[in-house]
Amino acid sequence: MKEILDKYTLVIGLEVHAQLLTKSKIYNSDSAAYGDAPNTNLSVITLAHPGTLPKLNKQAAEFAMKMGMACNSKISRWQIFDRKNYFYPDLPKGYQLTQDRTPICVGGFIPITVKAGEIEVPLNRIHIEEDAGKSIHLDSESDTLIDLNRSGVPLIEIVTEPALRSSEEAYALLTEIRKLVRYLEICDGNMEEGSLRCDANVSLMLKDANEFGKKVEIKNMNSIRNVQRAIDHEAERQFAILEKGEAVVSETRTFDAHTGLTYSMRTKEELNDYRYFPDPDLSPMEVSEAWLEEVRKSMPALPRELQQKFILEYKLPAYDAQVLTDSREMAFYFIEVCKHTQNFKAVSNWLMGPVKSWLNDANLAANQLPLSPETLAAVISLIDAGKLNFAVAAQKLFPELIMSPTKLPLILAQELNLIQDSNEDSILPVVEAVISEFPQKVKEYKKGKKAIITMFMGEVMKRTKGKADPKVTTELLIKKMS
């Protein structure tokens, strides 16, 4: 890639479709649920029967406005809906209802963090449109099967300017978009199920050129990592063509995740003639100041805002703040636990450590954790009071609390005989026994190898089954070996 970027500038623009989490479709009351039996969420409007009229789903418009506000866009106060005349075999009307001249959100930017620092990726627009159905091609069948359940499901399309200059930036932007739609609760962000989809426009131009090169559109990428892989491969493919003195063909290509290669689907025209015209069946939409303010008041705290809050208010390191705000559920669970303890760093350690590990294994989100925030705070309080050490709490108490989430941590710790021993008289004999068994290590400690004390600590903990108070044990070890 370095060889390419020494001579060429990589130019990338993304078009990201987010399927909105409305209960019904965008222009009628058919269910928008995912996973229902094929062709069951249909009505005469979805099937485009003559004489039927569409009606805009108000919540879809509000979800689009929320995304615009999160992306620092200007909300259009007056909008019309357009017919996009393009042959969709799985959209019964034969055209798509979308927004051409008056997108609901204009301009804006999304900040992202990459190795070089923080940059703002400019947006061209965010507009509302309807999804098409799904064509299913089975290897053993000569016919194509059509499922129209998805036809008419509301989408927003987030279109960037051609301002991205690396696959790393594209990866970071798509990650940020997925995070935003999840925080706003307007889309589940599941690329595998197709509720978040990304097309990438990729081209190369010489460093001193004033015009972009011929762009290639890449489709069918079902993960953020595959978007990055596809862009890298496409840059290498175009570089090889240009270095041979040949011209890049402007076309649409598909990405094969198994081979890591892109393959031609169809050539692109210089200018797509979709013959847009205002839909005569849908009234223009006017966004009043009162409606706009109502939507603005419903906006939740967003990831970057929470990161700053965690750093400034809870005094967490920037790394902790970034990890905790990766998901909305984890961020808000952290806030709830912090209402019951002042040891904010301990809360962070628990969430990034044992809790996150358990959630990953169980494939659950933080809001599905069986433990209440109060219970986790009570565990932290037991550690702060010296009644438990972290290792014992994480390895022995935490799994038992998951199984019995209504039990009080102190009672359960007592039942499991986990309460920490801070009595010097009971710890001292163990310390003396360990020291007597490792005379050579004691000599090394006295010669300045102070780190050896962790080995002695480990031995004491092993023999007391983790119940010895680490602070008391350390003090006794230092005293006896000095």
KELO-831645 format. One record per residue: residue in three letters; x, y, z of N, C-alpha, C in turn. Coordinates in steps of 0.2 Angstrom, whole numbers, plus 5000, padded with zeros to 4 digits. Example, Ala and Ser with C-alpha at 12.3 -4.5 7.8 and 13.67 -1.06 7.14 Angstrom:
# KELO-831645
ALA506649725039506249785039506649845039
SER506449895035506849955036506450005039
This chain:
# KELO-831645
MET500449945000500050005000500450065000
LYS501050065003501550125003501750144996
GLU501850094992502050104985501550144982
ILE500950124983500350154980500250234982
LEU500350244988500150304991500750354990
ASP501350324988501950374987501750404980
LYS501350374976501250404969500550434968
TYR500050394971499350414970499050434977
THR498450474976498050484982497450434981
LEU497350404987496750364987496150404989
VAL495550394985494950434986494450394987
ILE494050404993493550354995492950394997
GLY492350374995491750404998491250345000
LEU490950345005490450295007489750315007
GLU489350265005488650275005488350215010
VAL488150245015487950195021487150195022
HIS486850135021486150125022485950095029
ALA485550135032485350105039484650095039
GLN484450035041483750015041483450035048
LEU482950075047482650115053482250065058
LEU482250065064481950025069481250045070
THR480850065065480150075066479750005066
LYS479150005069478749945069478449935062
SER478249985059477949985052478350015047
LYS478149995041478550025035478450095034
ILE478850125029478950195029478250225026
TYR477950195021477350225018476750185019
ASN476650135024476050105026476150065032
SER475650035035475650005041475849935042
ASP476149905036476349835036476949835041
SER477049775044477549765049478249765046
ALA478749795049479449805047479849755050
ALA479549705054479949655058480449615053
TYR481049595056481449555052481349485054
GLY481449445049481449365051480749335050
ASP480249375048479649335048479549295041
ALA479149255041479049205035478949245029
PRO479349225023479349265017478649285015
ASN478549345013477949375009477349375014
THR477449385020476849385025476749465027
ASN477249505027477149575029476949615023
LEU476449605020476249635014475549665014
SER475349715010474749745010474649765002
VAL474049795001473949814994474449874992
ILE474649914997475049974996475749944995
THR476049894999476749874997476749834990
LEU476149804988476149774982475949824976
ALA475849884978475749934973475149924969
HIS474549904972473949894968473649964966
PRO473349964960473150034958472650064963
GLY472650134963472250164968472450174975
THR473050134977473250144984473750204984
LEU473750234990474050294992474550284998
PRO475150304997475650305003475550355008
LYS475750345014475750395019476350385023
LEU476750445024477350445027477350425035
ASN477850385037477950355044478250415047
LYS477950445052478250505056478850485059
GLN478850425062479450405066480050405062
ALA479950375056480550375051480850445050
ALA480450495049480650555048481050585055
GLU480750565061481150585067481750555068
PHE481850485066482450455067482950485062
ALA482750505056483250535051483450595054
MET483050635057483250705060483750695066
LYS483650635070484050625075484750615073
MET484850575067485450555064485750615062
GLY485350665059485650725056485950765062
MET485550775068485850815073486450785076
ALA486550715076487150685079487750695074
CYS487550705068488050715063488150795061
ASN487950835065488050905064487750935058
SER487250905055486950925049486450975050
LYS486251005044485651055044485051015042
ILE484551025046483850995045483451035040
SER483251005034482851045029482151055032
ARG481951115032481351135035480751115030
TRP480851105023480351095019480651035014
GLN480250985013480550925009479950905005
ILE480150874999479750834995480050764994
PHE479650724992479850654990479850644983
ASP480350604980480350594973480350524971
ARG480150514965480150444962480750434959
LYS481150384960481750364957481650304953
ASN481650314946481450264941482050224940
TYR482050164943482550124942482250054943
PHE482450004938482149934939482349894945
TYR481949894950482049844955481649784954
PRO481849724953481449674952481049654958
ASP481249674964480949654970480649714974
LEU480449764970480049824972479449834967
PRO478849814970478249804965478149864961
LYS478249924964478049984961478350004954
GLY479049974954479449984948479850054949
TYR479750084954480150144956480250144963
GLN480750184966480850194973480650264975
LEU480350264981480150334984480750354988
THR481050414987481650434990481650504990
GLN482250534992482250614992482850634988
ASP482750674983483250694978483550764979
ARG483050814978483250884978483250904985
THR482850874990482750904996482850855002
PRO483450825002483650775008483450805015
ILE483250765019483050785026483650815030
CYS484250795028484850825032485350845027
VAL485650905027486150925022486750945026
GLY487350915023487950935025488150895032
GLY488550925036488750895042489350865042
PHE489550835047490250795048490150745054
ILE490650695053490650645059491450645061
PRO491550665067492250655069492450585070
ILE493050565068493350495069494050505072
THR494250455075494950445077495350395074
VAL495950415071496350365067497050375070
LYS497550335068498250345071498550415070
ALA498350445065498650515064498250565068
GLY497750545072497350595076496650595075
GLU496350645076495550655075495450695069
ILE495050675065494850715059494050715058
GLU493850765054493150765053492950745046
VAL492550695045492350675039491750715036
PRO491750755031491150795029490650745026
LEU490050765027489450725024489150765018
ASN488950735013488550775008487850785010
ARG487550725013486850725014486650665018
ILE486050665021485650605024484950615021
HIS484750555017484050565015483650505017
ILE483050505016482550455018482350415012
GLU482350355012482050315006481750245008
GLU481450215004481250145006481650095003
ASP481650035007482149975005481749934999
ALA482149894996481849854991481749784994
GLY481449744991481349674993481949634993
LYS481949564993482549524993482449474988
SER482949474983482949414978483449364981
ILE483149304980483549244983483749194977
HIS484449184977484649144971484949084974
LEU484649024974484848964976485248924971
ASP485748894973486248854969485848804965
SER485348764968485048714965484448734961
GLU484248794961483648824957483848864951
SER483448854946483548904940483148964941
ASP482648964945482249024946482449064952
THR482349134952482549174957481849184962
LEU481949174968481449184973481349254976
ILE480849284977480749344979480349354986
ASP480649384990480349394997480249474997
LEU479649494998479449564998479349595005
ASN479449555010479449585017479849645018
ARG480449645015480849705016480649765012
SER480249755007480049805002479649855006
GLY479849925006479549975009479749985017
VAL480249945019480549955025480950025025
PRO480850065030481250135030481950135031
LEU482350175026483050175027483250255027
ILE483850265030484150325029484850305025
GLU485050355020485650345017486050395019
ILE486650385022487150435024487750435019
VAL487750485015488250495010488750545012
THR489450515011489950565013490250595007
GLU490550655008490950675002491550635001
PRO491850634995492450594993493050614997
ALA493050615004493550645008493950595012
LEU493850535011494250485015494850465011
ARG495350455014496050445011496350375013
SER496050335016496350265018495750225020
SER495850155019495450105022495350115029
GLU495850135033495850145040495350195042
GLU495250255038494750305039494050275038
ALA494050235032493350215031493150165036
TYR493550125039493450075044493150115051
ALA493550165052493450205058492750245057
LEU492650265051491950305050491350255051
LEU491450195048490850155048490750125055
THR491250115059491250105066490850155070
GLU491050215068490750275072489950275070
ILE489850265063489150275061488750215065
ARG489050155065488650105068488550115076
LYS489050145079488950165086488450215087
LEU488450265082487950325083487150295082
VAL487050255077486350235076486150185082
ARG486650155085486450115091486350155097
TYR486750205098486550255103485950285102
LEU485750305096485150345095484550295095
GLU484650225095484150175095483750185089
ILE484050195083483650205077483850145072
CYS484350105073484550055069484950005073
ASP484849935072485249895076485949885074
GLY486149915068486849915066487049845064
ASN486649795062486849725061487049715054
MET487649715052487849715045487749645042
GLU487749595046487649525044486949515042
GLU486449545045485749535043485549595038
GLY486049635036485849685031485549745034
SER485449755040485149815043485649875042
LEU486249865042486749915040487149895034
ARG487149935029487449915023487849975020
CYS488449955017488950005015489149995008
ASP489150045004489450044997490050084997
ALA490550064994491150114994491350134987
ASN491450194986491650224980492450234980
VAL492850204976493550204977493850224970
SER494350274971494750294965495450314967
LEU495850314962496550334963496650394958
MET497050444961497250504956498050514958
LEU498350534953499050554954499150614959
LYS499650614963499750664968499650734966
ASP499850754960499850824957499250834953
ALA498750784953498150794948497650834952
ASN497250864948496750914950496050874950
GLU495950824946495350784945495450714948
PHE494850694951494850624953494850574947
GLY495150514949495150464944494450434943
LYS494450384939493750344938493550304944
LYS492950314946492850284953492450214951
VAL492650174956492350104956491850094962
GLU491250074961490850064967490849984969
ILE490949974975491049904978490449894982
LYS490049844981489449824985489549754988
ASN489049734992489049674995489549655000
MET489649705005490149695010489749685017
ASN489849635020489349615026489749625033
SER490249665033490649675039491049735038
ILE491249775044491649835043492349815041
ARG492549755043493249735041493249715034
ASN492749685031492749675024492649735020
VAL492349795022492449855019493149875018
GLN493549875024494249885024494649845019
ARG494449785019494849735015494649745007
ALA494049765006493849774999494149834996
ILE494249895000494549954998495249944997
ASP495649905001496349895000496449854994
HIS496049804993496149764987496049804980
GLU495449844981495249884975495849934973
ALA496149964978496650014977497249974974
GLU497449914976497949874973497749864966
ARG497149844964496949824958496949884953
GLN496749944955496750004951497450024950
PHE497950014955498650034954498949994949
ALA498849924949499149884944498849904937
ILE498249924936497949944929498350004927
LEU498350054932498650124930499350114928
GLU499750074932500450074931500650034924
LYS500150004921500249964915500050014909
GLY499850074911499650124906498950114904
GLU498550074907497850064905497350104909
ALA496750114907496250154910495750114915
VAL495650134920495150104925494450114922
VAL494050054922493350064920492950084926
SER492550134925492050144930491450094930
GLU491450054935490950004936490749984943
THR490249944943490049914950490349844951
ARG490649834957491049774958490749744964
THR490749684965490549644971491249614975
PHE491149614981491749594985491649524988
ASP492149474986492049404989492449404995
ALA492149395001492549385007492949325008
HIS492849275004493249215004493949225001
THR493849254995494449264991494849324992
GLY494449374995494749444996494749484990
LEU494449464985494449494978493849534976
THR493849574972493249604969493149584962
TYR492449574960492349554954491749604950
SER491849604944491449654940490749624940
MET490249674941489549664941489249694935
ARG489349754934489049794928489449854927
THR489549884921489849944920489350004922
LYS489650064924489250114926489250164921
GLU488650204920488550254915488950314918
GLU489150364914489450424916488950464921
LEU488250464919487750494923487150454923
ASN486950434929486350394930485750434929
ASP485350414924484750454923484150414926
TYR484050434933483450404936482850434935
ARG482850494931482150534930481750544936
TYR482150574941481750594947481250644945
PHE480650634949480150684949479750684955
PRO479450734957479150734964478550684964
ASP478450654969477950604969477250634970
PRO476750624966476150664967475750644972
ASP475850584975475450554980475650574987
LEU476250594988476450614995476550694995
SER476250715000476250785001476950805004
PRO477150875002477750895005477750895012
MET478350885015478450885023478750945025
GLU478450975030478651045033478851025040
VAL479551045042479751025049479751095052
SER479251095057479151155061479651165066
GLU479751225069480251235074480051195081
ALA479351195082479151155088479351075087
TRP479251055081479350975080480150965080
LEU480551015078481251005078481451005085
GLU481151055089481351055096481150995100
GLU480650965098480350905101480850845100
VAL481150845094481550795092482250805096
ARG482450865096483050885099483050865106
LYS482550875110482450855117482550785118
SER482350745113482350675114483050645113
MET483550685111484150655109484550635115
PRO484850575115485250545121485950575121
ALA486350565126487050575126487350535121
LEU487850565117488150525112488850505114
PRO489150455111489750425113490350475115
ARG490450525110491050575112490850615118
GLU490250635118490050675124490150635131
LEU489950565130490050525136490750515138
GLN491150505133491950505134492150555138
GLN492050615136492250675140491950675147
LYS491350655147491050655154491450605158
PHE491550545156491950495160492650515162
ILE492950555157493650585159493650635164
LEU493150685163493150745167492750735174
GLU492250705173491750695179491950635183
TYR492150575180492350515183493050505184
LYS493450545181494250545181494450485179
LEU494250455173494450395170494950405165
PRO495450365164495950375158495550375152
ALA495850405147495550405140495350345137
TYR495850295138495750225136495050195139
ASP495050195145494450175149493750205146
ALA493750275145493250305142493050285136
GLN493550275131493350245125493050175125
VAL493350135129493150065129492350065132
LEU492250095137491650095140491050125136
THR491250175131490750205127490650175120
ASP491050115119490950075113490250055112
SER489950035117489250025117488750065122
ARG488150075119487750115123487550085130
GLU487450015129487249975135487749985141
MET488449975139488949975143489050045147
ALA489050095142489050165145488550175150
PHE487950165149487450185154487450135160
TYR487650075159487750025165488250055169
PHE488850085167489350115171489050165175
ILE488650215171488350275175487950245181
GLU487550195180487050175185487450145191
VAL488050105189488450075195488750135199
CYS488950185196489350245199488850285203
LYS488150275203487750305207487750275214
HIS488050215215488050175221488750165224
THR489350195221489950195223490350255221
GLN490850275225491350325222491950305219
ASN492050235219492650205216492550195209
PHE492550245205492350245198492850205194
LYS493550205196494050165192493950095193
ALA493750075199493550005201492949985196
VAL492450025196491850005191492149995184
SER492550035182492850035175493249965174
ASN493649955179494049895179493549825179
TRP493049825183492549775183492249765176
LEU492049825173491649815167492049795161
MET492749825161493149805156493449735157
GLY493449715163493749645164493249585165
PRO493049565171492649505172491949515168
VAL491649575169490949585166490949575158
LYS491449615155491449615148491649545145
SER492049505149492249435147491649395147
TRP491249395153490649355153490149375148
LEU490049435147489549455142489749435135
ASN490449435133490649415127490549335126
ASP490649295131490549225131489849215130
ALA489349255134488649235133488349275127
ASN488749315124488449345118487849395120
LEU487949435125487449475128487749545128
ALA487249595129487449665130487449675137
ALA487749735139487749755147487049755150
ASN486549775146485949785149485549715150
GLN485849665148485649595149486049555155
LEU486449595158486849565163486349555169
PRO486349495172485949475177486049515184
LEU486649545185486749585191486549655190
SER486149675195485949745195486549785197
PRO486549855195487049895196487249905204
GLU486749895208486849905215487249845218
THR487149785215487449725217488249725215
LEU488349755209489049755207489449805212
ALA489049865213489349915218489449885224
ALA489049845227489149815233489749765233
VAL489849735228490449695227491149735228
ILE491049795224491649835224491749865232
SER491249875235491249905242491549855247
LEU491449785245491749735249492549735248
ILE492749745242493449745241493749805244
ASP493449865243493649925246493749925254
ALA493249885257493249875264493849825266
GLY494149795262494649745263494349675265
LYS493749665264493349595265493449545260
LEU493649565254493749525248494349555244
ASN494749515241495249535236494949535229
PHE495149565224494849575218494849505214
ALA495449465215495449405211494949355214
VAL494849345220494349305223493649325221
ALA493549395221492849415219492749405212
ALA493249415208493149405201493049325199
GLN493449285202493549215200493049175203
LYS492849185210492349145213491749175215
LEU491749235217491049265219490649285213
PHE490949325208490549345202490249285199
PRO490549235197490149175194489549155198
GLU489649155205489049125209488549185209
LEU488649245209488149295209487749295202
ILE488149275197487749275191487249215191
MET487449165195486949115196486349125201
SER486549175206486049195211486049265212
PRO485849305206485849375206485549415212
THR485049375215484649415220484949415227
LYS485449365228485849365234486249425236
LEU486349445242486749495244487449475243
PRO487949505240488649485239488949465246
LEU488849505251489149485258488949425260
ILE488249405260488049345262488249285258
LEU488349295252488549245247489249235248
ALA489649285249490349275251490549245257
GLN490149255262490149215269489949145268
GLU489449135264489249065263489849025259
LEU490149055255490649025251491349025254
ASN491349055260491949055264492549095261
LEU492349155258492749195254493049255257
ILE492749275263492949335267493649335268
GLN493949395267494749395267494949395275
ASP495549365276495849365282496349415283
SER496149465288496649515289497049515296
ASN496949455299497249435305497949425304
GLU498449465307499149445306499349385309
ASP499049365315499149305319499049245314
SER498549245310498449185306498849185299
ILE498949245297499349245291500149235292
LEU500349255298501049255299501349185298
PRO501049135301501349065300501449045293
VAL500949065289501049045282501549085279
VAL501649145280502249185278502849155280
GLU502949145286503549115288503749045285
ALA503249005284503348945280503548955273
VAL503248995270503449015263504149035262
ILE504349085267505049115267505549055268
SER505349015273505848955275505948905269
GLU505448905265505548855259505948885253
PHE506048945253506348975247506949025249
PRO507448995253508049035255508349065250
GLN508449035244508849065239508449125236
LYS507849125236507449185233507449245238
VAL507549225245507549275250508249315249
LYS508749275247509449305246509449355240
GLU509049335235509049375229508649435231
TYR508149435235507749485237508149535241
LYS508549515245508949555249509549585245
LYS509649555239510249585235509849645230
GLY509249655231508949705227508449685222
LYS508249625221507749595217507049605220
LYS506849665221506249675225505549645222
ALA505649635215505049605211504849535214
ILE505349495217505249435219504749425224
ILE504549485227504049475232503349455229
THR503249465223502649445220502549365220
MET503149335219503149265220502949235226
PHE503249275232503049255238502349265240
MET502049325237501349335238500949285235
GLY501149265229500749205225500749145229
GLU501249125233501349065237500849075243
VAL500849125246500449135252499649135250
MET499549165244498849165242498649095240
LYS499049055237498948985235498748945241
ARG499148955247499048915253498448935257
THR498249005256497649025260497049025256
LYS497149005250496548995245496349065243
GLY496749115243496649185241496349225246
LYS496249205253495949235258496349285262
ALA497049275261497449325265497449395262
ASP497349445267497349515265498049535261
PRO498049555255498649565251499049625255
LYS498749675258499149725261499449705267
VAL499149665271499449635277499949585276
THR499849545270500349495268500949525266
THR500849585262501449615259501849645265
GLU501549675270501949705275502349655279
LEU501949595280502349545284502949515280
LEU502849505274503349485269503949525270
ILE503849595269504449645269504749645276
LYS504349645281504649645288505049585289
LYS504849525287505149455288505849455284
MET505749475278506349465273506849525274
SER506649575278507149625279507549615285
